[in-house]
Amino acid sequence: MGVPKGVVELADILKVISEPNRLKILCLLKCECRCVCEIYERLDLKQNLVSHHLKVLKDAGLIDVKRDGQWKNYSLNTDNIKKYKDIFNKLLT
């Protein structure tokens, strides 16, 4: 029996969200989009650290960013979140 489709992709995403601050960021974005200043204030982290985590989450396809003038607003990429949730459910049920 081979490795089920999606295992490697899901494992990569789980590595990304296994970092506690990234998981906290995803939780903050669950209800509404936020700018980096709102995120780092809520998490009590330095802005450059939050920006790094946001880049990792964006590169993984878990969040989207939209520019509004000088501000960047971050939100969940609900399509990709659903895709990974479906893969997770399919592998474990």
N, CA, C and O of each residue as an XYZ file, in Angstrom:
372
protein
N       0.846     -1.181      0.000
C       0.000      0.000      0.000
C       0.891      1.243      0.000
O       1.807      1.359      0.813
N       0.619      2.151     -0.899
C       1.399      3.374     -1.011
C       0.908      4.452     -0.058
O      -0.071      4.278      0.669
N       1.607      5.548     -0.085
C       1.240      6.690      0.741
C       0.036      7.380      0.104
O       0.067      7.694     -1.086
N      -1.027      7.622      0.881
C      -2.209      8.280      0.317
C      -1.884      9.666     -0.221
O      -1.021     10.371      0.303
N      -2.585     10.033     -1.263
C      -2.405     11.352     -1.873
C      -2.705     12.441     -0.839
O      -3.683     12.352     -0.097
N      -1.879     13.436     -0.802
C      -2.096     14.570      0.088
C      -1.324     14.502      1.388
O      -1.283     15.484      2.129
N      -0.703     13.354      1.686
C       0.007     13.206      2.956
C       1.166     14.192      3.059
O       1.308     14.875      4.073
N       1.982     14.273      2.037
C       3.149     15.163      2.079
C       2.703     16.622      2.145
O       3.259     17.415      2.905
N       1.713     16.964      1.356
C       1.204     18.339      1.351
C       0.641     18.717      2.727
O       0.909     19.806      3.233
N      -0.126     17.827      3.316
C      -0.689     18.085      4.635
C       0.416     18.166      5.690
O       0.362     19.017      6.578
N       1.404     17.296      5.600
C       2.519     17.322      6.555
C       3.251     18.657      6.499
O       3.638     19.194      7.537
N       3.444     19.193      5.309
C       4.108     20.490      5.167
C       3.300     21.604      5.827
O       3.870     22.476      6.482
N       1.986     21.581      5.662
C       1.124     22.597      6.269
C       1.117     22.446      7.787
O       1.130     23.440      8.512
N       1.096     21.215      8.261
C       1.120     21.001      9.715
C       2.418     21.512     10.328
O       2.415     21.999     11.458
N       3.516     21.409      9.605
C       4.790     21.961     10.085
C       4.679     23.484     10.222
O       5.167     24.062     11.194
N       4.044     24.118      9.256
C       3.898     25.575      9.286
C       3.061     26.001     10.492
O       3.437     26.923     11.216
N       1.930     25.334     10.706
C       1.043     25.785     11.784
C       1.408     25.204     13.148
O       0.769     25.528     14.149
N       2.428     24.350     13.196
C       2.843     23.825     14.499
C       3.596     24.866     15.320
O       3.790     24.677     16.521
N       4.023     25.960     14.693
C       4.654     27.051     15.430
C       3.529     27.811     16.140
O       2.624     28.322     15.481
N       3.574     27.892     17.478
C       2.454     28.472     18.234
C       2.029     29.869     17.814
O       0.831     30.150     17.770
N       2.968     30.750     17.503
C       2.572     32.102     17.110
C       1.830     32.117     15.778
O       0.933     32.937     15.579
N       2.191     31.230     14.876
C       1.473     31.159     13.592
C       0.054     30.661     13.812
O      -0.887     31.148     13.184
N      -0.095     29.703     14.693
C      -1.439     29.200     14.994
C      -2.271     30.293     15.666
O      -3.465     30.418     15.392
N      -1.660     31.070     16.527
C      -2.361     32.198     17.159
C      -2.794     33.216     16.108
O      -3.902     33.747     16.176
N      -1.929     33.488     15.144
C      -2.274     34.431     14.069
C      -3.472     33.921     13.290
O      -4.388     34.689     12.995
N      -3.480     32.646     12.955
C      -4.629     32.077     12.234
C      -5.912     32.234     13.047
O      -6.971     32.539     12.499
N      -5.809     32.025     14.350
C      -6.981     32.185     15.215
C      -7.471     33.632     15.227
O      -8.677     33.879     15.225
N      -6.540     34.587     15.241
C      -6.933     35.998     15.203
C      -7.626     36.360     13.892
O      -8.523     37.201     13.865
N      -7.201     35.716     12.808
C      -7.771     36.033     11.492
C      -9.059     35.268     11.218
O      -9.709     35.487     10.195
N      -9.421     34.390     12.112
C     -10.617     33.564     11.912
C     -11.887     34.410     11.795
O     -12.772     34.099     10.998
N     -11.972     35.464     12.580
C     -13.193     36.267     12.615
C     -13.177     37.466     11.671
O     -14.221     37.877     11.166
N     -11.992     38.023     11.437
C     -11.922     39.209     10.580
C     -10.503     39.434     10.087
O      -9.541     38.916     10.653
N     -10.393     40.218      9.020
C      -9.057     40.552      8.529
C      -8.443     41.594      9.455
O      -9.143     42.377     10.096
N      -7.126     41.580      9.504
C      -6.408     42.482     10.404
C      -5.113     42.944      9.748
O      -4.547     42.255      8.899
N      -4.655     44.124     10.162
C      -3.348     44.597      9.716
C      -2.294     44.098     10.700
O      -2.618     43.660     11.804
N      -1.039     44.169     10.291
C       0.048     43.652     11.119
C       0.103     44.358     12.470
O       0.458     43.740     13.474
N      -0.242     45.643     12.506
C      -0.190     46.374     13.776
C      -1.193     45.816     14.781
O      -0.896     45.756     15.974
N      -2.355     45.413     14.329
C      -3.343     44.806     15.228
C      -2.866     43.443     15.729
O      -3.102     43.074     16.879
N      -2.201     42.711     14.857
C      -1.755     41.364     15.216
C      -0.634     41.419     16.241
O      -0.689     40.727     17.257
N       0.379     42.231     15.985
C       1.507     42.224     16.920
C       1.120     42.806     18.281
O       1.678     42.405     19.303
N       0.184     43.736     18.305
C      -0.287     44.259     19.587
C      -1.045     43.192     20.381
O      -0.877     43.080     21.595
N      -1.866     42.423     19.701
C      -2.651     41.375     20.382
C      -1.773     40.237     20.877
O      -2.072     39.623     21.901
N      -0.689     39.949     20.159
C       0.178     38.832     20.531
C       1.364     39.262     21.391
O       2.107     38.419     21.893
N       1.541     40.568     21.559
C       2.663     41.104     22.325
C       3.995     40.593     21.769
O       4.860     40.121     22.507
N       4.131     40.704     20.445
C       5.358     40.322     19.747
C       5.869     41.530     18.976
O       5.129     42.485     18.742
N       7.120     41.483     18.587
C       7.692     42.558     17.763
C       7.108     42.471     16.353
O       6.787     41.390     15.859
N       6.981     43.638     15.720
C       6.375     43.684     14.389
C       7.155     42.859     13.378
O       6.553     42.183     12.544
N       8.495     42.898     13.435
C       9.263     42.162     12.436
C       9.065     40.648     12.587
O       9.096     39.921     11.595
N       8.865     40.175     13.808
C       8.602     38.747     14.018
C       7.229     38.362     13.471
O       7.075     37.323     12.830
N       6.240     39.209     13.731
C       4.894     38.945     13.199
C       4.919     38.990     11.672
O       4.286     38.158     11.023
N       5.633     39.939     11.096
C       5.740     40.024      9.636
C       6.367     38.761      9.061
O       5.940     38.275      8.013
N       7.368     38.234      9.734
C       7.986     36.981      9.289
C       6.957     35.842      9.302
O       6.838     35.101      8.326
N       6.221     35.707     10.400
C       5.215     34.642     10.493
C       4.130     34.811      9.430
O       3.667     33.829      8.849
N       3.729     36.052      9.179
C       2.720     36.308      8.142
C       3.240     35.893      6.769
O       2.487     35.345      5.964
N       4.504     36.145      6.496
C       5.081     35.738      5.206
C       5.077     34.218      5.072
O       4.741     33.690      4.012
N       5.444     33.519      6.129
C       5.445     32.051      6.087
C       4.026     31.530      5.838
O       3.830     30.625      5.027
N       3.048     32.096      6.528
C       1.652     31.680      6.346
C       1.150     32.008      4.937
O       0.419     31.220      4.337
N       1.541     33.163      4.416
C       1.146     33.555      3.056
C       1.787     32.629      2.029
O       1.119     32.171      1.102
N       3.087     32.350      2.192
C       3.786     31.466      1.255
C       3.191     30.054      1.273
O       3.221     29.351      0.263
N       2.658     29.649      2.410
C       2.021     28.334      2.522
C       0.598     28.341      1.964
O      -0.032     27.289      1.854
N       0.095     29.520      1.614
C      -1.249     29.616      1.048
C      -2.357     29.621      2.082
O      -3.522     29.413      1.743
N      -2.010     29.856      3.339
C      -3.018     29.832      4.395
C      -3.685     31.181      4.621
O      -4.791     31.250      5.157
N      -3.013     32.254      4.212
C      -3.605     33.587      4.353
C      -3.451     34.364      3.053
O      -2.601     34.064      2.214
N      -4.294     35.360      2.921
C      -4.244     36.288      1.793
C      -3.908     37.672      2.330
O      -4.145     37.969      3.500
N      -3.364     38.501      1.477
C      -3.061     39.881      1.861
C      -3.624     40.814      0.800
O      -3.477     40.577     -0.399
N      -4.274     41.881      1.265
C      -4.805     42.898      0.361
C      -4.278     44.248      0.813
O      -4.330     44.593      1.994
N      -3.780     44.990     -0.133
C      -3.256     46.328      0.172
C      -4.395     47.336      0.128
O      -5.213     47.344     -0.791
N      -4.423     48.191      1.157
C      -5.403     49.274      1.242
C      -4.624     50.545      1.553
O      -4.434     50.903      2.715
N      -4.174     51.222      0.499
C      -3.307     52.380      0.687
C      -1.972     51.924      1.241
O      -1.302     51.086      0.638
N      -1.580     52.467      2.379
C      -0.309     52.070      2.985
C      -0.438     50.823      3.845
O       0.572     50.278      4.288
N      -1.642     50.367      4.087
C      -1.888     49.228      4.969
C      -1.994     47.932      4.187
O      -2.463     47.914      3.048
N      -1.551     46.848      4.813
C      -1.774     45.508      4.291
C      -2.700     44.806      5.269
O      -2.424     44.736      6.467
N      -3.796     44.291      4.746
C      -4.759     43.578      5.573
C      -4.672     42.087      5.269
O      -4.687     41.667      4.112
N      -4.581     41.309      6.327
C      -4.416     39.864      6.210
C      -5.717     39.166      6.574
O      -6.419     39.576      7.499
N      -6.029     38.106      5.834
C      -7.229     37.311      6.101
C      -6.930     35.850      5.781
O      -5.963     35.534      5.088
N      -7.777     34.973      6.297
C      -7.619     33.550      6.006
C      -7.921     33.271      4.545
O      -8.817     33.883      3.963
N      -7.186     32.358      3.960
C      -7.505     31.854      2.630
C      -8.422     30.661      2.871
O      -7.964     29.523      2.984
N      -9.716     30.935      2.947
C     -10.678     29.908      3.356
C     -10.735     28.728      2.380
O     -11.023     27.602      2.788
N     -10.467     28.976      1.114
C     -10.478     27.872      0.147
C      -9.372     26.861      0.464
O      -9.613     25.654      0.479
N      -8.161     27.363      0.716
C      -7.056     26.456      1.038
C      -7.235     25.814      2.412
O      -6.904     24.642      2.592
N      -7.748     26.561      3.375
C      -8.000     25.992      4.702
C      -8.970     24.824      4.574
O      -8.767     23.771      5.178
N     -10.026     25.014      3.785
C     -11.009     23.937      3.581
C     -10.357     22.740      2.894
O     -10.625     21.592      3.250
N      -9.502     23.010      1.910
C      -8.819     21.925      1.199
C      -7.998     21.080      2.172
O      -8.070     19.852      2.139
N      -7.220     21.733      3.036
C      -6.386     20.990      3.985
C      -7.234     20.275      5.033
O      -6.897     19.176      5.472
N      -8.323     20.901      5.423
C      -9.244     20.263      6.367
C      -9.827     18.989      5.740
O      -9.921     17.954      6.399
N     -10.212     19.076      4.472
C     -10.755     17.906      3.775
C      -9.724     16.790      3.648
O     -10.049     15.619      3.844
N      -8.482     17.146      3.322
C      -7.420     16.143      3.232
C      -7.211     15.481      4.588
O      -7.106     14.258      4.679
N      -7.151     16.295      5.643
C      -6.969     15.789      6.996
C      -8.073     14.813      7.368
O      -7.804     13.721      7.870
N      -9.323     15.211      7.118
C     -10.468     14.357      7.430
C     -10.431     13.052      6.614
O     -10.713     11.974      7.137
N     -10.086     13.170      5.353
C     -10.061     11.994      4.483
C      -8.991     10.996      4.946
O      -9.210      9.785      4.922
N      -7.835     11.517      5.367
C      -6.758     10.635      5.799
C      -7.045      9.947      7.132
O      -6.601      8.822      7.362
N      -7.773     10.609      7.990
C      -7.969     10.083      9.338
C      -9.332      9.459      9.599
O      -9.588      8.969     10.699
N     -10.201      9.471      8.612
C     -11.519      8.831      8.825
C     -11.730      7.712      7.848
O     -12.773      7.059      7.872
